[in-house]
């Protein structure tokens, strides 16, 4: 008998403490336990683990979670599963990250912004809506959105999708990246999602240096390592590159990002907004260094390949 829901959670070697809070929030759900399974995946990196979990899932709906997530409300799973089962959509995800006033200021900042990467937000590709527009208020109803031309950085942190749709696109765990799979589905004409008023807590910034290490690892090990194989790219079009340059200039000048912080503070009176200029400046340095490192390594690789024939000549 096919289960209704499979929850896939990649687990790293240092994730056990955070995992406890996630599992507790799952246990509190009103969703029938007999109709669901929780797959804790320890194989490979986090993206490979998700792929193995998707392949093993027996539920008709697959929910992708991270160990630093906490489900908000006892009906979170019921609501998300019901939204994803709508025949008019291929999946569903929450509209916002949960804003928890007792969380660390950095966690509150990322929740308020709607992304753990301010460049992604700047480019209009954040995976959640920001509280910049409406402030903290009740959200009603489920909306359907069609990402026909481009998709934001969805595919994780409470992303629910029909198993029959995603499984054919997950064939090689070593090349898996959730957002790339979403891009593959978009190119195949599968791009309509339900966006629900639910919220999920994403504890991405327990401390500044923890966040920096995570961003560095993502940039170097997951993004640039197989850059040529990536189908979704944060910066891809000419417009993206122009906006990225504007982001870097704004980071140097500080004032444009400081204005965003003041505007956010008017919406939600939380000093966590003033992380924004520092985070933007940090990302500018981090991504610039990562790109230089990547293209330098590529140039050395091409030079090595070009010189290899001389080895054979000298060897003869």
N, C-alpha and C positions, 0 to 999 in steps of 0.2 A: 504493500500500500504506500502510495506517494505521500510524503509529509507535506504540510502546507507551507512551512517556512524552515529554511536553513540559515543560520547565522555563522558567518565565516570570520574568524578573528586571527590574524597573524600575530605570533607571540615571539618576541626577541628575548635574549638572555637576561636583559635587565628590566623586563616588563612585568614581572610577577606582582609587584606591589600595586601597580596601576590596574592590572587585570582583576584583582580582587574587587575593586569598586565597580568595575563594569559588570562582573558576574553577579554581584549583589543587586545591581539595578535591573538585570535581566530576570533574576529570581523574583523580584517584586512585581513583575508584569502580570496583568490579568490574562494575557494570551495563554490558551490551553497548552500546557507543557507537553501533552501527548502528541500535539500537532507540530512540534518543532524540534530541531536539533541544534546544538552549539558545537561547531567544529573549531577546535583550537589547533592552529597549524604552526609547527615549529621548523619546517623545512626551508632552507635557503634564506634569502633576504625577504623582506616583508612583501614585496610584489610577487615573488615566486610562491610564497606561502599562500597568498590569496588565490593564485591560479590553481594550486593543488586543492585548496578548499572548494573552489568552484567546481572542479572536476569531480570531487567526491560527494558534493551536495546531493541530497535526495529530495529536498523540498521543491515545490513548484515555484516558490519565490525565494531568492537568495538575498540576504542582507549582509552588506560588508561593513564591518565595524573595526575600530582600532582599540588597542588596550587603553589608550588615554581618553576614550569616550565614556560618558555616563548617560544613560537614557533618562530623559526628563518626563515624569508622569507615568502612571501605571498603565496607561492605554497607548503608550508610544508604539509598541509592536503591532497591536491590533490596527491602529490607524494607518501606519505605514504599509502594512501588508494589504489592507483593504484598498488603499490608493494604488498600489502597484498591480493589483489584480484587475483593475479597470481595463477592459479590452481596448480602449482607445489610446492607451499609453504602453510603453515598454518597461517603465520603471517609475520610481518616485524617490524624492529626497526632501528633507526639511528645509524650510525657507531661510531659517536663521540658526546661528549658533546660540546656545543658551547664555544669557547674561546673568552671571551669579555674583551678587555684590560681595560675597565673602571670599571670592576667589582671589588669587594674586593679581596685582595690577596689570601684569603682562597678559595673563589669561583674559582679563576683562577687556583689554585693548583689542586683542585679536577677535574676540566675540563681537565687540562693537563694530569693528571694521568689516567683519564677515569673511575674513581670510587670514591665514597665517603667513601671508606673503603680501606686503604692501605694493610691490610691483605688479603682481597679478591683479590686485584690486584696481590699481591705476590704469591698467590696460582694459578694464571692464570684463575680466575673466574670472573674478572671484567665485568660489563655489557656493557662497551663501550671500544673502542680502545684508547690506550694512544698516546699522541703526542711525546712520547719518540722515536718512530721509525722513523717517517717521518717529524716531525716538523709541522709547520703551512703551509699547501699548499692546493690547490684545490683538491677535491676528485671527481672522475668521476665514473659513472656507478653503477649498482646494482649487488651485488654478492649474491649468494645463499649458505647457509652454513647448513650442516647437523650435528646436535649434537646427534649422535646416542648413544654414550657412556656416555656422561655427558653434562650438560648445564651450562652456566655461570649464573650469578644472574640477568637474564632478567625478564620481567613481569611488568614493570612500566616505568614511565618517557618517554612517547612516544612509548609505546608498542601497536602495532595494530595487531588484530587477527580476523579471521573469527568467527562470532558469532555461527554458526552452529557447529563449532569444540569445542569452549571453554565452551559453556553453559552446555553440559552434564556432565562436570567435576566440575561445581560449583553448588553443591547441598545444602551445609550447611554453611551459612555465618559465623557461630561461629567458624568453623574450617578452614576458608579460609585463604590462604596465596598465593599470586600470583605466587611466584617462586615454591611453592609446586604443584600448578596446572600445571605449565609448566613441572615439573618433572613427574607428573601423565600422561600428554600427551606424554612425551618422552617414558615412559614405555609402553604406548599403541601403540607405533610406529609412533607417530606424532611429528617429530623433525626437519623439514626443514623450515628455515626462510629466508626471504630476508633481507639483510643488505644494507641500502641505504646510499648515500653520504650526506643525510640531517644531520643537527645538531639541538639540542634542548638545551636550557639553563636550567640548573638545579641549582638553587640558594640554594645549600645545606649548605653553610658555610658563612652566613652573618657575624658571629663572632665566635671566637674559643669556647666560653662557650655555645653558642647556639648549635653548632655542638656536643659538648661533651654531652649535655643533650639529644639530639636526638639519639646519639649512645647508651647512657645508657638506654634510654627508649626502643629502638629497642632490645637491648641485653636482658634486664630483662623482659619486658612486652610482647614482641612478639616472641623472639627467644627461650629463656630458659623456659618460662612459660609452653609451650606445647611441650617441646623438644622431648618427646617420640612419639608425633604424627606427627612430621615433617618428610616429605619425602625427601626434599632437605636439605642438611646440608653443610655449608661452609667447615667444616673440617669433612671428613667422612672416607677416606681411610688411610692406613698406610703411604702412601706417603704424604698425607695432613698433618698428625700429625708430620712427620719428617720436612716438610717445615715450619710448625707453630713453632716448636722448634727452627729452624734456624732463623725464623723471630724474635722470642723473644731474642735470643742471639745477633742477629744483632742490635736489639734495644738497648740492654745494652751496646754494644761496640760502637754504633753510626756510626762508619766509613763506614760500608757497605751501610747504608741508606744515608749517606752523599755523598757517591760516586754516588748513583742514582740521587741525587739532582744536583750534578755537571754535570752528563751526560745529564740530562734533560735541564739544563741551556745552554749546548752547542747546543741543538736542538732548543730551544726557549728561547731567552734571556729575561727571566722573573725571578726576585728574588723570586717569589711565590714558585718555586721549593723547596726552603730551609725550607718550612714548613714540608717537608717529614720526617726528623729525629724526630722532635717533635711529629708529628701525630702518627708515628709508636710506639714511646715510650708510648704515651698516650693510644693507643689501647692495647698494651701489658699489661699494668696495668689494664685497664678496663675489658678486656676479662678474665684475670687471676682471678680477683676478682669475676666476674660474675660466672665463672665455680666453684670456691670454694664455693660461696654462694649457687649455685644450688645443688651441690653434698652434701653439709652440710645439706641443707634443706631436700634432699631426704633421707639422712641417719637418720635424726631425725624422718621423717615420717615412715620409716621402723621400727625404734625402738619403736615408739608409737604403731604401729600395732602389733608388737611382744609382747608388754606388756599388751595389752588390755584384753587378757584372765584372767590376774591376777585381773583385776577390777571386773570381774564377780564372781571370786572365793571369793574375799574379801567381795563382796556385799552379797553373800549367807551366 
